[in-house]
Amino acid sequence: DVVGILCLVSLAAALDFKYHHAEELEAYLKGVHAAYPAFTHLHSIGRSVEGRGDLWVLVLGRFPTHHKIGIPEFKYVANMHGDETVGREILLHLIDFLVTSYRRDPVITRLLNNTRIHIMPTMNPDGFEATKVPDCYYSRGRYNKNGEDLNRNFPDAFENNNASIQPETQAVMNWIKNETFVLSANLHGGALVASYTFDNGNSATGSLKGYSRSPDDDVFIHLAKTYSFNHASMYKGTGCDNRQTFPEGITNGYSWYQLEGGMQDYNYVWGQCFEITLELSCCKYPPAEQLEKFWRDNKVALIEYIKQVHLGVKGQVTDRNGNPIPNAIVEAEGRPHVCPYRTNEQGEYFLLLLPGTYVINATVPGFKSMLKTLEIPNNTGNFSALKHDFSFSEASIVSTVASCPKTPLYQEFEQASAAVKPTLHILVLMTVMLVIFK
């Protein structure tokens, strides 16, 4: 009815700096969509264990309901630990800022016209509601209703973590599979730092030296710094107490502490999506009167980070008839992914790369690989990565389904590199001996 819609529209107009519980959060998102139906799309990707909480995602962009060729997909996810609450609220304020700035602010207008932005304010609604007594440090609300830590619950690329996959985790895994996400961040609390992949590791990724390096380490450092340097104070690197400092406000996840079954590694290895983890507040569940300052501190960084989805190169792989070739492998030489990055159903690829010269290798099984040397500029200001298409003129092809097994892929990688470098075994042995004799 008209009155109901007007109520929703007025709800969308007034977003206070306070904590929004499940009903209010849902009403707010529905109000935004009712007020701005042309460039928003609201859907639930699943339900929490308790079944009361929907995992709501608000999508913003010129084509909010579906993927458009050439337009990259971006996501923010907050509140996966139910008692880490700042991200949940600042994502609501980010939504408010984006919808009220679209067609008024030229930068936001271009951003939304050239990017499809997915925002999930809470991945763990049950945990948030279970946190009855807000605490700066720790509460049972961190976990989902089954007592599981969702950020230890994804398949791990390095070891069998035997996680019993939770409904919230499965919903996010399906979501990643169904969209062509290119860039992402997940928002946490309890520290002030931008942390990047890998969170786990082995000798093949450099874990013996206390740092677990991905093939795209340079891009991840750039992404983390983009956030920390645009944040009001994260870049200072002072951390939250005297024990912990983070130079420039960033850290390799493994260097900080080892974590298996984390969401950011899963995104990168199996989702072809670069994700970093943003720790936004020393206090996990701060008083509501501090929320306005948290929004001000993060506002510029949140926008600048989204723009990075336009780094690097993108394009389509087609056959001789101009039909898209799904599951073609497209990678930059010198940075192979343990699960090769492949084209989507529309034959599209997106590779995040810093400005420079790269050889891009497109491979369709049964045909000669195509190599192309590209000079990649920084196009983030133009809201479009460099475009380069590959056409396989001999191919007329129905692509085979290609999927990466969910087994710990880096185990085999480690064995292969150990076979080449027997000294690694000695190093491992020495490390074990040191630990024992400590």
HELIX and SHEET records of a PDB file:
HELIX    1   1 VAL A    2  ALA A   13  1                                  12    
HELIX    2   2 ALA A   22  ALA A   35  1                                  14    
HELIX    3   3 VAL A   86  SER A  101  1                                  16    
HELIX    4   4 PRO A  106  ASN A  114  1                                   9    
HELIX    5   5 PRO A  125  ALA A  130  1                                   6    
HELIX    6   6 ARG A  140  ARG A  142  5                                   3    
HELIX    7   7 LEU A  150  ARG A  152  5                                   3    
HELIX    8   8 PRO A  167  ASN A  178  1                                  12    
HELIX    9   9 SER A  203  THR A  205  5                                   3    
HELIX   10  10 SER A  207  LYS A  209  5                                   3    
HELIX   11  11 ASP A  217  ASN A  230  1                                  14    
HELIX   12  12 MET A  234  LYS A  236  5                                   3    
HELIX   13  13 PRO A  247  GLY A  249  5                                   3    
HELIX   14  14 GLY A  253  TRP A  256  1                                   4    
HELIX   15  15 MET A  263  TRP A  270  1                                   8    
HELIX   16  16 ALA A  288  GLN A  290  5                                   3    
HELIX   17  17 LEU A  291  LYS A  307  1                                  17    
HELIX   18  18 GLN A  308  HIS A  310  5                                   3    
HELIX   19  19 THR A  380  ASN A  382  5                                   3    
HELIX   20  20 LEU A  409  VAL A  420  1                                  12    
HELIX   21  21 THR A  423  PHE A  437  1                                  15    
SHEET    1   A 8 THR A  40  ARG A  47  0                                        
SHEET    2   A 8 ASP A  54  LEU A  60 -1                                        
SHEET    3   A 8 ARG A 116  MET A 120 -1                                        
SHEET    4   A 8 GLU A  73  ALA A  78  1                                        
SHEET    5   A 8 PHE A 181  HIS A 188  1                                        
SHEET    6   A 8 PHE A 274  SER A 281  1                                        
SHEET    7   A 8 ALA A 191  TYR A 196 -1                                        
SHEET    8   A 8 ILE A 250  ASN A 252  1                                        
SHEET    1   B 3 GLU A 348  LEU A 351  0                                        
SHEET    2   B 3 VAL A 313  ASP A 319 -1                                        
SHEET    3   B 3 LEU A 386  LYS A 387  1                                        
SHEET    1   C 3 GLU A 348  LEU A 351  0                                        
SHEET    2   C 3 VAL A 313  ASP A 319 -1                                        
SHEET    3   C 3 PHE A 390  PHE A 392  1                                        
SHEET    1   D 3 ILE A 329  ALA A 332  0                                        
SHEET    2   D 3 GLY A 356  THR A 363 -1                                        
SHEET    3   D 3 MET A 370  ILE A 376 -1                                        
END                                                                             
